[in-house]
């Protein structure tokens, strides 16, 4: 199953509340923190919304 490795590379400070909330819901709380999530349409949509703040890599697990 494919997974996504998501890293927060830019701070959500100064962006709209819904973008900050999306980053939080992805499980990212600190700069340069990385989480691994299942590759699903829901996660892809969240990543697309805040892609300017993230670095995303596909990993095979």
C-alpha positions as a Markdown table, in Angstrom:
| # | Residue | x | y | z |
|---|---|---|---|---|
| 1 | Unk | 0.0 | 0.0 | 0.0 |
| 2 | Unk | 1.3 | 3.4 | -0.9 |
| 3 | Unk | 1.8 | 6.0 | 1.8 |
| 4 | Unk | 2.6 | 9.7 | 1.8 |
| 5 | Unk | 5.5 | 11.2 | 3.8 |
| 6 | Unk | 4.4 | 14.7 | 4.7 |
| 7 | Unk | 6.8 | 17.3 | 6.1 |
| 8 | Unk | 5.9 | 20.8 | 7.3 |
| 9 | Unk | 8.5 | 23.1 | 5.7 |
| 10 | Unk | 6.8 | 26.5 | 6.0 |
| 11 | Unk | 5.0 | 28.0 | 9.0 |
| 12 | Unk | 1.2 | 28.4 | 8.7 |
| 13 | Unk | 1.5 | 31.6 | 10.7 |
| 14 | Unk | -0.1 | 34.4 | 8.7 |
| 15 | Unk | -2.3 | 32.1 | 6.7 |
| 16 | Unk | -6.1 | 31.7 | 7.0 |
| 17 | Unk | -7.5 | 29.7 | 9.9 |
| 18 | Unk | -8.8 | 26.9 | 7.7 |
| 19 | Unk | -5.2 | 26.3 | 6.3 |
| 20 | Unk | -3.8 | 26.3 | 9.9 |
| 21 | Unk | -6.5 | 23.8 | 10.8 |
| 22 | Unk | -5.7 | 21.6 | 7.8 |
| 23 | Unk | -2.1 | 21.4 | 8.8 |
| 24 | Unk | -3.1 | 20.5 | 12.4 |
| 25 | Unk | -5.5 | 17.8 | 11.2 |
| 26 | Unk | -2.7 | 16.3 | 9.2 |
| 27 | Unk | -0.9 | 15.8 | 12.5 |
| 28 | Unk | 1.8 | 18.5 | 12.0 |
| 29 | Unk | 2.4 | 20.7 | 15.0 |
| 30 | Unk | 6.1 | 21.8 | 14.6 |
| 31 | Unk | 8.3 | 23.0 | 11.8 |
| 32 | Unk | 10.2 | 20.1 | 10.0 |
| 33 | Unk | 8.0 | 17.5 | 11.6 |
| 34 | Unk | 7.2 | 14.5 | 9.4 |
| 35 | Unk | 4.2 | 12.2 | 9.4 |
| 36 | Unk | 3.4 | 9.2 | 7.3 |
| 37 | Unk | -0.2 | 8.9 | 6.2 |
| 38 | Unk | -2.1 | 6.4 | 4.0 |
| 39 | Unk | -2.5 | 7.6 | 0.4 |
| 40 | Unk | -6.2 | 8.4 | 0.1 |
| 41 | Unk | -8.3 | 11.0 | -1.7 |
| 42 | Unk | -9.1 | 12.7 | 1.6 |
| 43 | Unk | -5.4 | 13.1 | 2.5 |
| 44 | Unk | -4.6 | 14.1 | -1.0 |
| 45 | Unk | -7.2 | 16.9 | -0.8 |
| 46 | Unk | -5.8 | 18.2 | 2.5 |
| 47 | Unk | -2.3 | 18.2 | 1.0 |
| 48 | Unk | -3.5 | 20.0 | -2.1 |
| 49 | Unk | -5.0 | 22.7 | 0.1 |
| 50 | Unk | -1.8 | 23.5 | 1.9 |
| 51 | Unk | 0.8 | 22.3 | -0.6 |
| 52 | Unk | 2.7 | 25.6 | -0.4 |
| 53 | Unk | 3.5 | 24.7 | 3.2 |
| 54 | Unk | 4.5 | 21.1 | 2.8 |
| 55 | Unk | 7.0 | 18.7 | 1.2 |
| 56 | Unk | 5.3 | 15.5 | 0.1 |
| 57 | Unk | 7.0 | 12.2 | -0.9 |
| 58 | Unk | 5.4 | 8.9 | -1.9 |
| 59 | Unk | 6.8 | 5.9 | -0.1 |
| 60 | Unk | 6.1 | 2.2 | -0.5 |
| 61 | Unk | 5.5 | 0.4 | 2.7 |
